[in-house]
């Protein structure tokens, strides 16, 4: 468990606050659909908000007077979608629109989008982020708006420790798999039946292929 996991920087803040001072090693655990010891690194990432500023106007009476910040957000998202074809396969670019303006008949003066950039190594994240900044500036130029961005946080990929991995795996084998009561198994089965069978099969296949 980790506070602010979805903002990507929970552990970074914990380190800065001294939560791990005096520690020689740290063992992390995350709930999953299988009990495994992972020897793989998790992705490095950045979290960035892009704020576009335009000119408000009445969308019917004087649309030519407005400069839509929302248009800029949407054009940036189009550019980011095209960028996905030209980054490494293991990279991910996610976004949401956190501010899309107000009433439909008013040209939005302010609009904002929030992006995550993930990749196996910090170097990849930084290179993709720089390209994303250029896309944002291009969207601002096309719409005659301005853009500012705020890097909310980011982190390097987790470095796996093979010695600790081997030790963890050895102990898991020695302890053996957990046992469950009939009631617990029925509870799990009920949950599983509420899921899309294709998703369940895909998760099972993922672990079979990794073996």
C-alpha positions, 0 to 999 in steps of 0.5 A: 500500500502507498499513499498517492499511488495514482499521482505516481509520486507517493514514495518520492514524497515519503522518501523526502519526508524521511520515511525510509531513513535508517532502512537498509532494504525495502520490500514492496507488495502490491495486491494482484491476481497471483502470488508471485515474486517480480524481478521486473522493473516498473515503468518510469513516469511523468505526470504533467498538467497543460493549461491553455489560455485563450479569449472568451467570446459569444460562440454565436454572436462573435465567434471570430473574436474568441480564441478557444483554449478547448480547441487547443486541448483537443488539437494537442490530444490529436497530436499526442495520438499521432505521437503514439505511433512514433514512440517505443512499443512499451511506452504509454501516453495517457490523458484526461481533460480536467477543464473543458470550459463552461457553457457550450455557447461561450468560447472557452477561455481556459482549458486543461488536460492532464497527461501521464507519460510512462516508459521503461527507462527515465531517458525514454520518459524525458524524450517523449515528454519533450516531444509532448511539450512541442505538441502543446506549443504547436496546438497553442500556435494553431489556436492563437492561445498560450500554454503553460505546463506544470510537472506534478511529479515523476520518478525513475524506474524501480531497480530490481534486486535479484538477490532479494528476488531469489530470496523472496521466491525461495521463501514463497516456495518453502511456505507454499501456496495459501489455502482457502475455505470453500466460502472464500473460494465461492466468494472469489468465484462470484467476483470472477463471474461478474467480470468479462470472460475475455479479460479473465482469459487474457490475465490467465494467458499473460501469466502462462506466457510469462512462464 
